[in-house]
Amino acid sequence: MSTYRKVLCAIAIYAILFPLFADERPNVLLILVDDLKPSFGAYGDNWVHSPNLDRLASRGMRFDSAYCNQAVCAPSRNNLLIGSRSTSTGIYSLGYHFRRAIPGAVTMPQYFKQNGYHTAGIGKVFHIGHGNINDEHSWSVPFHPDKVIDYVLPESTDGKLTREEALFSNQSARGLPRGAAWERADVGDDAYADGRIAEEGIRRLQHYSESDQPFFLALGFTKPHLPFCAPAEYWKLYDSKLDQLPLPKRHTPPDDAPRYAGKTLGELNQYKPVPQQPPLDETLVQTLVHGYYAALSYMDAQLGRVLDELDRLELTDNTIIVLWGDHGYHLGDHGMWTKHTNYEQANRIPIVVSAPGVTTAGSATSALVETVDIFPTVCELAGLKPPSGPQPIDGVSLVPVLEKSKSTVRDHAYHCYPRGKRIGRAIRTSRYRLVEWVPFDETEDSIEPEFELYDYQTDPAESKNLAKERPEVVTELLTILRRHPAPMPQR
């Protein structure tokens, strides 16, 4: 046989056998959403315009009792991406990069890259700003950032760099003015970051559709993070529903709660026209709540563009999709705004998982889960060995729950938040939350432990701290909390 015929024969055999050797491992689409609380249609708030969040939930499993490990952006993203709780790393602040604490840490996308995946990140994945940076070890190609603080109207900034724009771009904010807390602009979707993030995500999916290498794509949408900037069409969705907006009913902290456990206008008051101290007038409260949901619906539309393209490219049936909100959000309840507490509104999060061949469409679970559980879960779904560090891996795989919604892997969820010299460590069971406030430094004998106890069966609004009234419940829950190691000191 001539050489030419041998080559033709080899090509023909390869063409026949190639599908047998093609990499059929599932792709991963990780969708991170900044400041998204579980308040949209799939979670029972049917007045919220969220068709695409609801569509994704209808394809997989909705987690109704999911909790972040710390209600603030950078630590919560560390919890997700390295699988370690804040109390295991000692990183509780925005500006401390996790590789300063654990130089050899292996992130979720990095682990997939090590196992043959092409990894890419777009938008807000790691927290960039406030002295923090991206993690270049995680990506196969350079990370694609976009703005978190994004204005289009001149009057929002008076033509100047604003304080929050500077902080989120690692510049000094000294002496800079505040930017607007919201924008209602007559612009298209791509005028703001989430539209551009969706567009870049679509381009990446189109590229991946022509590749045989499995992908891990992380899309970090920035809304509904402040400022509540969204095209006018998304504000209009609620113009006729203003009476349905969830305006706060209680404007004071829980009775008998430690004075330092909550907050008021911190973060929110970095934007105009919010006053530095409470109270806020009713019109301003309504506008802010309106803006939050307008921004949510804007983000939802961008998610829809990505899901549409995933379907069009016929990638859906081989792609694991995980949607995660980095923490919850206070919208004036208890007189509190944004996050940074141990209360339910700040710590309960949305998690939705669609895993072809594993999850049942439109299913839901009340299993208690944490952010740190996502790393080992996605690894098991993709057929990879469980992550082993070198950082502490505090999560457990949720695959048993994804396969059977009534299964459980935990009897409680665990989270924390620091206040000065104290740290509040919390456990959330199906009925209670216990918070133990103790000094970081165990030698601080002058600081006595304080406790918060809330009963969500009898008091879902957290109106009263019951720790002194039910010491037997505190004692019982403390035995659970004591299973966890002492918190690492604050770095």
C-alpha positions in Angstrom: 0.0 0.0 0.0 1.4 3.4 -1.0 2.1 6.0 1.7 -0.7 8.2 0.3 -3.2 5.3 0.7 -1.9 4.7 4.3 -2.5 8.3 5.2 -6.0 8.3 3.8 -6.7 5.0 5.6 -5.4 6.5 8.9 -7.5 9.6 8.5 -10.6 7.5 7.8 -10.0 5.4 10.9 -9.4 8.5 13.0 -12.6 10.0 11.8 -14.5 6.9 12.8 -12.8 6.6 16.2 -12.5 10.2 17.2 -15.9 10.5 18.9 -14.8 7.7 21.2 -11.8 9.6 22.3 -13.4 13.1 22.5 -13.5 14.6 26.0 -17.1 14.2 27.1 -16.6 15.6 30.6 -19.2 18.1 31.6 -18.6 21.8 31.3 -19.1 24.1 34.2 -20.8 27.5 34.1 -20.5 29.2 37.5 -22.6 32.3 37.8 -21.8 34.6 40.7 -24.3 37.5 41.5 -23.3 40.3 43.8 -25.7 41.2 46.6 -28.4 38.9 45.3 -30.8 37.8 48.1 -33.3 35.0 47.6 -36.1 37.4 46.8 -37.3 36.6 43.3 -40.0 34.5 41.6 -38.4 31.0 42.2 -38.2 31.8 45.9 -41.8 32.8 46.2 -41.7 36.5 45.5 -43.9 36.3 42.4 -44.2 40.1 42.0 -40.4 40.3 41.1 -39.7 40.3 37.4 -37.1 37.4 37.3 -38.0 35.2 34.3 -34.5 33.9 33.7 -33.6 33.2 37.3 -36.9 31.4 37.5 -36.1 29.5 34.2 -32.8 28.3 35.6 -34.5 27.2 38.8 -37.1 25.3 36.7 -34.2 23.3 35.1 -32.5 22.2 38.3 -32.6 22.3 42.1 -33.3 25.3 44.3 -31.7 25.4 47.7 -34.1 27.1 50.2 -31.8 26.9 53.3 -28.5 28.0 51.9 -26.2 30.3 53.8 -23.0 32.2 53.1 -20.1 31.8 55.5 -19.6 35.6 56.0 -21.8 38.4 54.7 -19.3 40.5 52.9 -18.0 40.4 49.4 -14.3 39.4 49.4 -14.4 36.8 52.2 -17.5 35.3 50.9 -15.9 34.8 47.5 -12.9 33.3 49.2 -15.2 30.9 50.9 -16.6 29.9 47.5 -13.5 29.7 45.5 -11.1 28.1 47.9 -13.6 26.1 49.9 -12.5 27.5 53.3 -14.5 29.3 55.9 -13.3 32.7 57.0 -12.7 31.3 60.5 -10.3 28.8 59.0 -8.2 31.4 57.1 -8.4 34.4 59.4 -9.5 36.5 56.4 -12.5 38.7 57.4 -11.8 41.9 55.5 -11.9 43.2 51.9 -8.3 44.0 51.3 -6.4 40.8 52.4 -5.6 38.5 49.5 -6.0 34.8 50.3 -2.6 34.0 48.9 -1.0 36.1 51.6 -2.4 33.6 54.1 -2.1 30.4 52.0 0.3 31.0 49.1 -0.2 27.5 47.7 -4.0 27.5 47.9 -5.7 25.8 44.9 -8.9 27.6 43.8 -11.9 26.0 42.3 -11.1 27.2 38.7 -7.4 26.4 39.3 -8.2 22.8 40.3 -10.3 22.4 37.1 -7.4 23.9 35.1 -5.1 21.3 36.6 -7.5 18.6 35.5 -7.6 19.6 31.8 -10.3 22.2 31.7 -10.0 25.6 30.0 -10.8 28.1 32.7 -11.9 31.7 32.2 -13.4 34.5 34.4 -15.4 37.5 33.5 -16.8 40.4 35.6 -16.7 40.2 39.4 -15.4 36.8 40.4 -12.7 37.5 43.0 -13.2 40.8 44.8 -11.0 43.4 43.0 -10.6 46.7 44.9 -10.1 47.9 48.4 -6.5 46.7 48.1 -7.4 43.3 46.7 -6.6 41.8 43.3 -7.5 39.0 40.9 -5.9 35.6 41.1 -4.0 34.9 37.9 -3.2 31.3 38.8 -6.9 30.5 38.4 -7.3 31.2 34.7 -6.1 29.6 31.4 -6.4 33.1 29.8 -6.2 36.6 31.3 -9.1 37.5 33.5 -11.7 39.8 31.9 -12.8 42.4 34.5 -15.5 45.1 34.3 -16.7 47.9 36.5 -18.6 47.4 39.7 -19.3 51.1 40.1 -20.6 52.2 36.7 -22.4 55.4 35.8 -23.6 56.9 32.5 -25.2 60.1 33.6 -23.0 63.2 34.2 -25.0 64.3 37.2 -24.3 61.1 39.0 -20.6 62.0 39.5 -20.6 65.8 38.7 -17.8 64.9 36.3 -15.5 63.7 39.0 -14.0 60.4 40.1 -16.2 59.2 43.0 -15.1 57.7 46.3 -16.5 54.2 45.5 -15.1 54.2 41.9 -11.7 54.9 43.4 -11.9 52.1 46.0 -13.1 49.5 43.5 -10.1 50.4 41.2 -7.5 50.3 44.0 -7.0 54.1 44.1 -7.1 56.5 47.0 -10.5 57.8 47.9 -9.3 60.6 50.1 -11.3 63.7 49.6 -13.3 62.4 46.7 -17.1 63.0 46.4 -19.9 60.5 46.7 -21.5 59.2 43.6 -25.3 58.7 43.1 -27.0 55.8 44.9 -29.0 55.0 41.7 -29.4 55.8 38.0 -32.5 55.5 35.9 -31.1 56.1 32.5 -32.6 55.7 29.0 -29.8 53.5 27.7 -29.3 50.0 26.3 -28.3 47.0 28.4 -24.6 47.1 27.3 -24.2 50.7 28.7 -23.6 49.1 32.1 -21.2 46.3 33.1 -23.6 43.4 33.4 -24.6 43.8 29.7 -21.0 43.8 28.7 -20.2 40.8 31.0 -23.0 38.8 29.3 -21.8 39.8 25.9 -18.3 38.6 26.7 -19.7 35.4 28.2 -21.6 34.7 25.0 -18.4 35.2 22.9 -16.6 32.7 25.2 -19.4 30.2 24.8 -19.3 30.5 21.0 -15.5 29.8 21.1 -16.0 26.8 23.4 -18.7 25.4 21.1 -15.9 24.8 18.5 -13.5 23.2 21.0 -13.3 19.7 22.3 -11.8 20.8 25.6 -14.2 21.1 28.5 -14.6 24.5 30.0 -15.0 26.1 33.4 -16.5 29.6 32.9 -17.1 31.9 35.8 -19.4 34.9 35.1 -19.6 37.4 37.9 -22.6 39.8 37.5 -22.3 43.0 39.5 -26.0 43.9 40.1 -27.9 44.4 42.3 -24.8 45.8 44.1 -24.9 49.5 44.8 -25.2 51.9 43.1 -28.6 50.7 41.8 -27.9 51.7 38.2 -30.1 50.1 35.5 -31.7 51.1 32.2 -35.0 52.8 32.6 -37.0 49.9 31.2 -36.2 47.8 34.3 -37.3 50.6 36.6 -40.6 50.8 34.7 -41.3 47.1 35.5 -42.1 48.2 39.1 -43.7 51.6 38.5 -47.1 50.0 38.8 -46.1 47.7 41.7 -44.8 50.2 44.2 -47.3 49.1 46.7 -45.8 45.5 46.5 -42.3 46.6 47.2 -41.1 45.0 50.5 -40.7 48.1 52.6 -39.3 47.6 56.1 -41.8 47.0 58.9 -39.4 47.1 61.8 -36.9 49.9 62.0 -35.0 48.9 65.2 -32.6 46.1 66.0 -33.9 43.0 67.8 -34.9 43.6 71.4 -32.1 42.7 73.8 -29.5 42.2 71.0 -25.9 43.4 71.7 -25.6 47.0 70.5 -22.7 46.1 68.2 -24.3 43.2 66.5 -26.1 45.2 63.8 -25.5 48.2 61.7 -27.4 51.1 60.1 -26.3 53.0 57.0 -22.7 51.9 56.6 -21.9 51.4 52.9 -25.2 52.9 51.8 -24.2 56.3 53.1 -21.2 56.4 50.8 -23.7 57.4 48.0 -25.7 60.6 47.6 -28.3 61.6 48.6 -28.3 59.2 51.5 -27.7 61.0 54.9 -24.8 60.0 57.1 -27.0 59.0 59.9 -30.6 57.6 60.0 -33.4 58.0 59.6 -34.3 57.9 55.9 -37.5 59.4 54.7 -40.1 57.2 53.2 -39.6 58.4 49.7 -35.9 57.6 49.8 -36.5 54.2 51.3 -39.0 53.4 48.5 -36.6 54.6 45.8 -33.8 52.5 47.1 -35.9 49.4 47.3 -37.3 50.1 43.9 -33.7 50.5 42.6 -32.6 47.2 44.1 -35.2 45.3 42.3 -34.8 47.2 39.0 -31.1 46.3 39.2 -32.0 42.7 39.9 -34.3 42.5 36.9 -31.6 44.1 34.7 -29.1 41.4 35.8 -31.8 38.8 35.2 -32.1 39.9 31.6 -28.3 39.5 31.1 -28.5 36.0 32.6 -31.2 35.2 30.1 -29.0 36.2 27.2 -26.3 33.8 28.4 -28.8 30.9 28.9 -30.3 31.5 25.5 -26.9 31.3 23.9 -26.0 28.1 25.8 -29.2 26.6 24.5 -28.6 27.8 20.9 -25.1 26.3 20.9 -26.5 23.0 22.2 -24.2 23.1 25.2 -26.9 22.9 27.9 -27.1 19.2 28.0 -23.5 18.8 28.9 -23.0 21.9 31.2 -23.3 22.0 35.0 -24.7 25.4 35.9 -24.4 26.8 39.4 -25.9 30.1 40.4 -24.8 31.6 43.7 -25.4 34.9 45.5 -22.4 36.0 47.6 -24.6 37.0 50.6 -28.0 38.3 51.4 -29.0 41.9 51.8 -30.8 44.2 54.3 -33.3 46.6 52.7 -34.1 48.6 55.8 -35.3 45.8 58.0 -34.3 46.4 61.6 -33.1 49.8 60.4 -30.2 48.0 58.6 -29.0 48.3 55.0 -26.7 46.2 52.8 -24.9 43.3 54.6 -22.2 42.9 57.3 -24.3 41.2 60.0 -25.1 37.7 61.3 -28.8 38.2 60.8 -31.0 36.1 58.4 -31.4 38.8 55.7 -27.7 39.2 55.3 -26.7 35.5 55.4 -29.4 33.5 53.6 -28.5 33.2 49.9 -29.8 31.8 46.7 -28.2 28.7 45.3 -29.5 27.0 42.2 -27.8 23.9 40.6 -28.6 22.4 37.2 -26.7 19.2 36.6 -27.8 17.2 33.6 -28.5 13.6 34.5 -28.4 14.3 38.3 -30.8 17.1 39.2 -34.6 16.8 38.8 -36.1 19.8 36.9 -37.9 22.2 39.1 -36.9 20.5 42.4 -36.2 22.2 45.7 -34.6 21.2 49.0 -34.7 22.5 52.6 -31.3 20.9 53.4 -29.0 23.3 55.3 -26.0 24.1 53.1 -23.1 26.6 53.0 -21.1 28.4 50.4 -18.1 26.2 51.0 -20.0 23.2 49.9 -20.0 24.3 46.3 -16.4 23.5 45.5 -16.5 19.8 46.4 -20.0 19.5 44.9 -18.9 20.7 41.5 -15.8 18.5 41.6 -17.9 15.4 42.2 -20.4 16.4 39.5 -17.6 16.7 37.0 -16.0 13.4 38.0 -13.0 14.9 39.7 -11.4 13.8 43.0 -12.4 15.8 46.0 -10.3 18.9 46.5 -7.6 18.5 49.1 -6.1 21.9 49.6 -3.4 22.7 50.9 -6.0 25.2 52.3 -8.6 23.8 54.7 -11.5 22.3 52.8 -14.5 22.9 55.0 -17.2 22.0 52.5 -19.0 18.7 51.8 -20.4 17.5 48.5 -24.1 18.2 48.0 -24.5 15.5 45.4 -26.6 13.3 47.8 -29.0 16.2 48.1 -29.0 16.9 44.3 -29.9 13.3 43.7 -32.6 13.1 46.4 -34.0 16.4 47.6 -35.0 15.2 51.1 -31.4 14.1 51.9 -29.2 16.2 54.2 -25.5 16.5 54.6 -25.5 18.9 57.6 -27.5 19.5 60.8 -26.7 23.2 60.7 -25.0 25.9 58.7 -22.1 28.0 60.1 -21.2 31.6 59.5 -19.5 34.5 61.3 -19.0 38.2 61.3 -16.3 40.3 63.2 -17.0 43.5 65.2 -13.9 45.2 66.5 -12.2 42.9 69.0 -15.0 40.4 68.9 -16.1 37.8 66.5 -19.7 36.5 66.3 -19.7 32.9 65.3 -23.2 31.6 64.4 -24.9 28.3 63.7 -28.3 28.2 61.9 -30.4 25.0 62.4 -33.8 24.4 60.8 -35.4 26.3 63.7 -32.8 28.4 65.5 -29.8 30.7 65.1 -27.3 31.0 67.9 -24.6 33.7 67.8 -21.7 33.6 70.2 -19.8 36.9 70.5 -16.3 36.3 71.9 -12.9 38.1 71.7 -10.5 37.2 69.0 -7.8 37.1 71.6 -8.6 34.6 74.2 -6.4 36.5 76.7 -8.9 39.4 76.7 -10.5 38.3 80.0 -12.3 41.6 80.3 -14.6 40.8 77.4 -17.4 38.5 78.4 -19.1 36.3 75.8 -22.5 37.5 74.7 -25.1 35.4 73.0 -28.0 35.9 70.5 -30.7 33.3 70.0 -33.5 33.6 67.5 -36.4 31.2 67.0 -37.6 31.2 63.4 -40.6 29.0 64.2 -42.1 31.6 66.6 -40.3 34.8 65.5 -39.2 34.7 61.8 -38.7 38.5 61.9 -36.0 38.3 64.6 -37.8 40.7 66.8 -36.3 39.6 70.1 -33.0 38.0 71.3 -34.1 35.0 73.4 -30.7 34.0 74.8 -31.5 34.9 78.4 -35.0 33.5 78.3 -34.0 30.1 76.9 -30.6 29.2 78.4 -31.3 25.5 77.9 -31.5 26.0 74.1 -28.3 28.1 74.2 -26.5 25.3 76.0 -27.8 22.7 73.5 -26.7 24.8 70.5 -23.4 25.6 72.1 -22.5 21.9 72.0 -23.0 22.0 68.2 -20.9 25.2 67.9 -18.1 23.7 69.9 -17.6 21.1 67.2 -16.0 23.8 65.2 -12.4 24.8 65.9 -11.6 28.2 67.4 -11.6 31.0 64.8 -8.3 32.0 63.3 -7.2 35.5 64.5 -7.9 38.4 62.2 -5.1 38.9 59.7 
